[in-house]
Amino acid sequence: MVTTTKHSKMKMKKIGSITLVGAGPGDPDLITLKGVKALNSAEVVLYDALSNPQLLAYARDAEHIFVGKKPGVHRFKQEDINLLLVQKALSGKTVVRLKGGDPFIFGRGHEELEYAKCFNIETSIVPGISSCIAVPELQEVPLTRRGVSESFFVITATTKECAFSKDIAVAAQSTATVVILMGMKKLPFIVNEFLKNDEGNKPIMIVQNGSLENEKFVLGTIENIEEKVANEGLSSPAIIVIGEVVNLHPELKATAKAYCLSSSKGLSQ
């Protein structure tokens, strides 16, 4: 005779999954196809302030939870976000963590991934287009260009360990292009680091709300950028690009014209 116990009759509780999805630089059309597919199948979406809310339309029937940081809005601690992700997944939900740009570039995505794995939750990653590359590119400013810049830094101005990133001082001594995220409140410190190296004439571009319809940008030099930012009223979120590649911006007509003239000589030969 075969007997069954109460425990053997109980069904194993289903565990859900967590997918980290990069939302891209802001323009909702710049999310990847794989990111859209993940949102289509989501039952819960935890999204940041820098992920375009229009993307939530791809997950109409899902629960939408805002966990970003905005003035006057409750700010979730990272520990709370980690816990909420795990709680939703352990309740059997298919969870998407929608993060602006790319999840692993100053997005704490890897922290969330490791925390979820501690609970044996199935995880996956959908990379996103990072604003550090996309925003300058949409301004027709290449981060690298033959004969101009052979490399680039990507730095966050503020770190958990200190009020101002020490990496900026290192980058200011280089000929590489420097891209600084989350740096508007630290602009005076950034300017000072470059002035220490007699880089007052170094070209700089600041782009606010890059890739969106309300995008604004300013072109200048280290010496005059603070004044120009104040005159134009630029604020966060913005990307700071410093280096000779900024001279390739279409609005800097003298450089662009000189390049076109030198190129046309080859055609006439």
Secondary structure, 3 states (H helix, E strand, C coil): CCCCCHHHHCCCCCCCEEEEEECECCCHHHCCHHHHHHHHCCCEEEECCCCCHHHHHHHCCCEEEECCCCCCCCCCCHHHHHHHHHHHHHCCCEEEEEECECCCCCCCHHHHHHHHHCCCCEEEEECCCCHHHHHHHHCCCCCCECCCECCEEEEECCCCCCCCCCHHHHHCCCCCEEEEECCHHHHHHHHHHHHCCCCCCCEEEEEECCCCCCCEEEEEECCCHHHHHHHHCCCCCEEEEECHHHHHCCCCHHHHHHHHHHHHHHHHC
